Amino acid sequence: MKLASMMRIDSFSDILGQDELTKDGSLFRKIVDNGGFDSLIFTGPPGSGKTIVSKLIGKLLDNELISLHATTHGVTDLKKIVANLSIADKGNVILFIDEIHRYSKSQQDFLLKLLDDKEVKIIGASTENPYFNLTPAFRSRSLMFKFKALERKSLVDIANRTKQHISELMGIANVDFNGNLDYFIDMCNGDTRRFLNIIELASMIGDRRDDTLYLSKEGLEEVVAKNSFSDDENCDLFSAMIKSIRGTDPDAAILWAMKLYNSGVPPEAIYRRLMVSASEDIGNAYPEAVTFINASYNNFMNVGIPEGLIIFAHAVVYLASLPKSNRCYLAYHKASSYLKDINPSVPLNLRYNNNSYKYPFDYGEFVDQNYIIDRRSINKGDRSQSINNDLSFYLPSEIGFENKVSERLKRLWKSRKGRYGQGND
């Protein structure tokens, strides 16, 4: 498509929709105007300007910018680039890495070495949350900036800028959106690149009358993948999918999962929520669920689209069909809540190099001893109450495999009245 390449961006004032980042005096501008960075990470939806801003930074700093894509350029390519750098080039070349979240830990470790050795500057672009995919060490060396999907006002401004370029492309004096501009904006979902491609397609099928081209929307929906769901609507779809899994309705779960995918949500993002559900909603009722979903994700990434969607559907239906327990999830919240108010001390028998610890395997596999000091039970006049092993966070259910867990804990801790011997439900 030619229209997108014709929309020249020569300065930050040409960037629309990212005013908080690109306006004069902003923190972002102060950092990039003098090149005062080693690594920048740009996150945000497709078509929000991450790539064009990176190119603009290279131009303004008079640095060579080498564009790479994480799915096709690995460590071998990075090594070749560094090997070809002259002494004068070191520190004055910017590597722009699109979809940087797809780099593995070892690949990110190599980027760390480049940063620490001051070989290059790095700008990474990602449509994913960097806290899920980038290593702590790499994140600590990077400054994070979030780009937003473009709002209607910015897209209208861009549409008005395109008229002259469409005239040049189509060889006609005037361009009229023919009342279809709102339709084009709805179709692009804030993605500038998609928006420009839609306008160019609409001009190709437009109606020429006299010296004016009237843009058309006829047939566009058949050739342009439509992503018409807002963030709120996607949140509703995520909610519907998870609640259907939790409610053991595989039909509803796969319906909402596929609608999420069809709305443009990356499968990786859906898989992350499935991984959480495997622990939050299933837990010890079927512990293998976590392993299965992780393996399913790896298989999906290896196979790719479209066959990978069969694996994806398998994972969703699998989770929805399993027995459910939220007892591990509840244990997490109970323990977290307890720690907000209480600062527990480690019992003497569990402390390092303490001779009072009883090694369970000397007693078969289990020995009744104190593992918790419940400070809530301490009575100033009676220190004997400071040791209390009846504190309970995890109360197993009688569902699925967790029933076996429950029976075992009851048997082992039968002398502890407040723990697993009774009151599990």
Secondary structure, DSSP 8 states (H G I E B T S, - for coil): --HHHHS---SGGG--S-HHHHSTT-HHHHHHHTT--SEEEEE--TTSSHHHHHHHHHHHTT-EEEEEETTT--HHHHHHHHHT--TTTTTSEEEEEETGGGS-HHHHHHHHHHHHTT--EEEEEESS-HHHHS-HHHHHT-EEEE-----HHHHHHHHHHHHHHHHHHHT-SEEE-TT-HHHHHHHHTT-HHHHHHHHHHHHHT-EEETTEEE---TTHHHHS------HHHHHHHHHHHHHHHHTT-HHHHHHHHHHHHHTT--HHHHHHHHHHHIIIIIGGGSTHHHHHHHHHHHHHHHH-TTTHHHHHHHHHHHHHHS----HHHHHHHHHHHHHHH------GGGSTT-TT---GGGGSS---------GGG-BTTBGGGG------S----SSTTHHHHHHHHHHHTTT-TTTTTS---
